[in-house]
């Protein structure tokens, strides 16, 4: 069983490597489409009535959903786990550069500074308060959703063999006990394969400053907030899709020593691509 749909600004593919009857197929597909749509409506900064947009606009959110609390707490921990390289309080900076809900791509030149997720975002079961900056979950939101879907396919439908691909962010279990082979795409030449790798109960994500690029009166911009970019493309395998998603972006901004330390601490498999040399460098565990 394989089906695709549009959500969170990209194409999703879900493939089940188990035979299902027509009724089961319909149940699985209907559940996935509704689950993803609900998540997007709740947590996308491009939805004006989402919980996230409400928090960014009003600066407070009373009686937050427990799931939203978990999302934000995970984002706060990423700030510490990445030695402050991953920051969810940069939504206002992306918006000031034109990457806003209407995709205006108009730079307001507002000189915004990032917030500090630890001190500027306070969370309790009763209320969330945002003191500086705007929350953007784009750096791990799709991966986090893929992990939620993975858990539900296992618990609700007792499925054990599948691949979830959310616009390149993935989680694969296995196919008849064998790892699932995927392809690494060139960060600039779309559709060009540079290597293959395998996933076995692993998450995967890739990131590049050459994707989601726009131009306006102040120059060329991309979705990565940071002064230093050290690679044209990163490819990360991790225990979860959320971790892979977040650290694929994080590692774009790190030197070799920091990457090695992070990979060891987080048990990541890492590959980096240089478009000038066409060289793909891989950690030993990136097979």
C-alpha positions, 0 to 999 in steps of 0.5 A: 500500500502506498499513497501520497498527499500534500501537507505542510507545504510539501508532498508526503508519501506513506508506504506500508510493506504489509498486505492490507485489505481494502477496508484496512487501507482506507482506515489507515489512509483516512487516519493519516490524512486527518492526523496530519491536517490536524497537526498542521492546523494546530502548530503551523505558523502559516495558519493564522488561527493555529495555537502557535500563531495565537501564541506568537500574536498574543504572547500568552496561551492559556490552557495549552494542549499537552501535545503543544507543551511537549512540542515546545519543551522538545524545542527548548531542549534542542537549544541546549543539546545543540550548544545553542545552535538550534533555536526555535525563537527565530520565527520573527527573523524569518518573517522580517526577511520575507518568509512569512505566512503570505510568502511576501519575500519582502525584507522589512530590515527590522534588525530582529534578534533571536530569543532565548528559548530557556529564558524567553519561553516559559511553560506550565500546564496552565499557561505558556508565555512568550517574552521575546521572539516568535516560535517557529517549529519548521526546524523539526516540526515535520520530523516530530509529526513523522514520529507521532505518525510512526507511533500511531501506525504501530499502536493503532494499526499494529503495523511494523513495516512501513516508510513515512516520507514527509518531503524528504524527512523520513522514518523507516522501520524495515521490509521483511526484516531488511533495511529500507534503501533510500537515495541522497539527492544533490542539494542543488541539482534536483533529482540527481542522486549522489549516494544511497543509504539504508534505514532500519528503525531510523529517522532521516533528514537532509538540509541545505542552504540552497533549498528554500531560497528567495531574493529581495531588495537586500539580497539572497536569503535562506531559511537557516538563521546563522552567520556561518554555513559549513556545508552545501548539504547535510544528511543525518540518520538518527533514532527519531525523525525529529532528531534527524530533522533538527540536527540536519539543520544544526550541523550545517552551522558547525565545524568538524570538531563540533559535529563530531562531538554532537554526533557522538553525544546524540548517536548520529550518523552524519554525511556532508556534501560539498558541491565544489568538489562533489565530495560526500564525507561520511561518518563511519556509521553512515552506511 
